[in-house]
Amino acid sequence: MPGTGSEAPAQGGRDTSLPARAKIAVTAGRVAAAVSRTAGRGSGSVIGGKVALRLDPDLLAKLAEHLDVVLVSATNGKTTTTRLIAEALRAAGPVVSNALGANMPAGITAALAGGSDSRFGVIEVDEKYLAGVARDTRPKAIALLNLSRDQLDRAAETRMLAERWREGLGDTEAVVIANADDPLVTWAASSCRRVVWVAAGQSWKEDAWSCPACGGVMQRPGDDWFCGACGFRRPQPHWALSGDHVYDPQGVPWPIRLQLPGRANLANAATSAAVAAVFGVAPQTALERMQSVTAVAGRYDVVSYEGREVRLLLAKNPAGWLETFSLIDGPPTPVILSVNALDADGTDTSWLWDVDYERLVGHPVFVMGQRKLDLAVRLEVAGLHFQVVDSLAEAVRMAPQGRIEAIANYTAFQQLRRAVAG
């Protein structure tokens, strides 16, 4: 039976003490993380988690034992949605979360190691690791937002990921909050026992034209979808996003007033409200708390650099670029595009040809990053006028007046953040 998203809040006050081996592992992980930070190699969360798990392979399960855990997974939007859910659940108790996006087992372990006094664990999980992390943490809720192509050299094809979710989550006791507008997510979640369906929308449809159940051609009349061959179709949603309101299972509309821009974040908030309801947090309370979020790990930050305002936007794959372009005002807003192809980005840049860069016609465009020449070829084919530059400073000096929109994929985005931080 599908859930309705109205389960009672879980009880706190459980024993949070760890066995001796686990305590030693946590301490060793913290030391390793501190050494990494001192050496200037980042936050140290991943290396700290790896050291801790090496000493106690069952540490993640032990750390999660006293928590009511929410797992969030998707191709796009999981970091932001994790942050929104965490803010909502703080209305009911302390929260520990991997807020900076270290979403594989080592990073998750390091995050939970700092939450001994927390009631909730709100955890972003890489799509490939979701089933395993769910087995270890025994979550109360799992949010599934979307699936689309990303890091083609590392991640499986989208239907294979959906199949991995479907098989790996089939026995979960968690309430699964799933996007009814994404056929891949719907197929994956359909194997679960308790599902809350959210009509959150799907702007990027290019990875969901064939039926994940039988391979038939998907029909998409209006906002609906179904397979004409096997009858697999969109489920009736319990929650639905409409404009800037989310409708709860009783049909009551609740306004969404975010400081984060764009329709994608309205969808993230709608899903977050449905997750919060599973833990007894009312929609009004949850949505009001989400208003405090202004940026997420640097995403959407507007910074002053070289005397100019620059907004930092992250876009890692075709679906993400599509959503990001919708945030940009029309010409003559200057736009900086930066693309890398390091291990964390995925080394295959063929996805550049799936992005609708024609939407930037008329904008002054500046191209930078490790794979700037790959991007330049794509923009030339798209008929855009652009300039290739070597640095953010050079682009800013050349850009005409107005706030500059800087869009970058993962490691290029981190480089932009370091550049503006001085």
N, C-alpha and C positions, 0 to 999 in steps of 0.2 A: 504493500500500500504506500502511495506517495505520502510524504509528510506535509504538513501545512505551515511549518515554520513557526509553531507556537508552543514548542516544548518549554517546560519549566526550567528556570535557571538551575545549574548544577550547584551542589553544595561544596563549600570550601572547608578549610580547617583540617586537611589531611596531613599525614606525617610526611615531612619533606626531607627527612634525614637520609643520607646516602651511605651505602656500605663503604668500608675502609678502602677497598680497591678503587671504587668510583671517586672517592675524595682525593686519592693520590693522583688519579688521572686528570681530574679537574684542575688541581694545583699545577701539575706539570704542563697542562695546556695553557694555563694563564702565564706561566713563566716563559714558555715558548713564544706566546703572542707578544709579551712585553719586550722580549729580545728583538723580535721582528720589527716592532714599532721603533725601538731605539735605533735600529740599523737603517731606518727610513724605508722599509719595504712594505709599507701599507699598514692596515689596521691589525694584522696578525691573526685575524679570526680564523682563516682557513688553516694556517700552519698550526695554530693552537688546537683546533679541532682534530686535525690529523694526529697530532701527538697524543691527545687524550684518547682517541679511539684506538690507537695502537696499543695503549696500556690497558684499555678496557673496551673490547669490541661491542659490549652490550650497554655502553654508557648512554647512548641516545635514548634507549628504552627506559633506563633508570631515571634519567633526568625528566622525562615526560610523564612519569608515573603519577606524579601529584598534580598534574596540570589538566585542565580542560583545553584540549588542543584543537585549533582550526588550521587546516592546511589549505593553501591557495596555490593553484597551478593554472598555467595558461601560456600561450606564446607571447601575448602582449597584455600589459596592465596588471601583472601580478604584484609588482612592488608597490604600486599605488593602492591597489585594493587591500593589500596586507596592511598598509598604513591606515587606511580608512576604517577597516575592521578593528584594528587595535585601538583607535581613538574611540570608537563606539563602545567597545567592551570595557574600557576603563570606567564607564559609568557603573559597572557592576563589580569591579575589583582590579587589583594590579595585573599588569600585562607584561610578559616578556616576548620579544619579537626580534627576528633578524631583519631589522629595519633598513639596513644598508644593502640588502639583496644578496648576501652570501647564502645561496639557496641549494647547495649540495650537502650531503650528510655531514661533512666536516664543519662547514660554516654554521649549519643548523645546531650541531652539538655545541659549538662554542657559544652561540647565542643563548641556548637554554641553560648553559652552565652558569650564566649570570642571573638566573631568574628563580632562585630558591624560595623567595618570599612571594612569588607571583601565583595568581589563581588561574590565569589564562595564558596559553602559549599560542601566538598567532604567527604562523610560519609560512613563508613563501618557499615553494619547492619547485626545482627544475623539473620540467615535464618528464624527463627520462627516469627520474628517481622517485616519482610520486608513489608508486605502489610499494616500494621498499620502505620509504619513510612512513607511509601509512601503517605498515605492519609493525614498525618499531614504536610508533607514538600512540597508536590506537586512538585516533582523533574522534572528537564528538561531532565535528562537521568538516566537510571538504567542499571548497568552492572551485568549480571548473568554469572558466570564463570563455576560452576560445582556443582553437588550434589552427595554425596556418604555417606555411613553409618558413623555416628559419635555420640558419647555420647548416646548410645542406651537407657539408662534409662531416658534421658531427652528429646531428640529430637524425632520427629515422624519418622516412616519408610520413606525411601527416596521418594517413590511414593506419600505418603501422603503430604510430603513437597512440591513436585512438583505440586500437586493438589491445595495446599494452595496458592502457587505462581500464578498458572493459574487463579484461581478464584479471588484472591485479586488484581491482576494487570490487569484484563481484561478491566477495564474502564480507565486506566491511559492514560494521555496525553503525558507522557514521551516518548522519544526515548529509546527503549530497545536494548541494545547491548548484544547479547547472543551468547554463544558458540554453534555453529552448530554441533560440534562433540560429544556433550553430549545429548543423546536422552531425558533424563529427563528434562534438561534445555530447549531443543527445544520444547518439548511438553508444558512446562509451558509458554514459551514465545509466542507460536503460537496463544494464545488468544489475544495478544496485537495488537494494531492498527499500530504501527510504529516500525519495528524491523530491526536492522542492524545485520546481521549474520557474525560471525567471526569464521573461521576455526582455532581454537586454539589448537586442539588436545585433546586426552583423553587417558592417559596411563593406568589408573585404570578402567577396564570395568566390574568388577564383580558385580556391582550394576545396570547394564543396559543391561541384557541379555533378559529381558522380556519387551514387548512393553508397555509403560505407557498408551497408548490409549486403547488397547484391551486385553492385557495380553498375546498376541501371542509371539512366539520365535523370537528374533531379529536376523536378518542375518547381518553378518559383513564382506563383501568381501573387502579386502584392507582397505583403509581409509573410505570407504562408510559404511552406515548402513541403513537398512530398515526392516519393518515388512512384512513378507510374507502373513500374515493373513488379515491385514486391509489396507496395502499400505502406512502407515505412514513412512516417510523417511526423510533422511538428506536434509535440504534445501541447495540451492545454496548459498555459502558464498559471501558476499560483500568484506570482508577482509580475507586474508589467510596468516598464518605463514608457511614459508618454509625455513628450515634451520635457519640461523640467519638473515633472511629478512622477512618483512611483506609486502604483496602486497595490495595496496589500491584499491578502487572500479574501478579505471581506469586501473588497472593492472600494476601500477608502483611499482617496488620493492624499499623498504627503508631499509637500514641496521640498525640492532639493536645491539648496542654496550653497554652492561651493565657491571657494576662491580659486580652485583649480579650473582651468579652461577646458572647453570642448565637450562634445557629446560623449566621447569615450569615457570621460570621467563621470558623467551622469550615469552611464551604464555601470561603472565600477561602484558608484554610490548605491545604486539600486540593489546590486548583488550584495553589497556590504550590509544594507538594511535587512535583507532577507537572512543573512548569516546571524546578525545580532539578535534577530527575533528568536532564533533557535535557542539562544541563551537567556531569553526572557527580557531583553532590552527593547523597549518600545520603539517603533519607527521614529516618532518625534524626537525622542532623546538621542537615538543613534544619529539621525541626520543633523541635528543641531551640533553634536560634538564634531562631526566631520567638517563643519564650517571652519574650524580652527586650522585646518591643514592648508598651508600656502605653497609648499614645495615638497618634493619627495626625493631625497638623495640628490639634490641639486636640480632635478627636473623642474622646469617652469620658472626657475629663478630668473629674476631680472637684475642684472648686475651693472655697475658702472665700470667701464674699462676704456682707458685712453680718452676720457671725457665724453664717452657715448654710452647710451643704454643698450645693453645686449641681453636678449632673452635666450636662455639655454634650453634646447629641446632635444630629447632623445628619440631616435627612430632607428630600429635595428633590422627591419625587414619590410617587404612591400606593404603589409597591412599597417604597420606602424607609421610608415611614411605617408600613407593615405590619410590617416587620422591627423597627423601633424600638419600636413598641408592645409587642412580645414581650419587651423588656428590662425593662419597668416592673413593679415589684411591684404587687400589688393595692391597692385602696383601704385606707387613706386617703392614700396617697402623693400629695403635691401635684405638679401638672404645669403647667408654663408652655409655651404654644404661641406661636411668633412667626413670622409670614409676611410677606415682602416680595414685590414684583413689579417689581424693577428689571431692567435689561437682563440682568445675569448670572443672574437667577433665571428669566427668561421672564416676559413681562408678562401672559400668559393664565393666570388662576387658576381656570379651569373644572375643573381636576383636583381641587380641594378636594372636589368632590362625589363623587369616586371613592374617597375615603379612608374607612375604616371607623372613624369617630370614636366610634361607639357603644361601642367597646372601653374608652373612658374613663369610662363611667357609674360614678358613685360616687366618682370622684376629685375633689378640689378643683382646678378648672381656671382658669387665668389666661391671658387672650388679649392679645397685644400685636403690634407691628409695623406696617408701612406699610399692610397690607391686613387689619388686625385686624377691621374691620367685615364684610368678606367672610367671614372665618373665623367671626365671631360668628353670622352668619346660618346658616352650615352647622351649627354646634354647636347652635343653637336647634332646627333641624329634626331633629337627632339626639336631641333630648330631654335634653341635658346641662345641668347647672347650672354656670355659669361667670361670671367677672367680667372686664370689659374694663379694662386698665390702660395707663398711658402709658410705663412704664419697668420695667426689671428690678428696680430698687430697690423700687418700689412693690409689685410682685408678691411679692417676698421678704418684705417687712414684713407683708403680709396672709396669707401662707401659713401653715397650721398646722404643727406640729412634724414633723420627719422630713426626710430628704434630699429635696431638690427636683430633679425631672427637668425640664430645660429643653430643649425640642425646637424646632429652627428650620430653615428652609430657608436657602439658601446665603448671601446677603448678610445676612440676619437673624442667622445663626450668627456671622458675622464681627463684627457689632455686639455680640453677647453676649460674645464673647471680649475685645473692647476694653473693655466695661463692667466685666468682672470683673478685668481687668488694671489698672483704676484710671486 
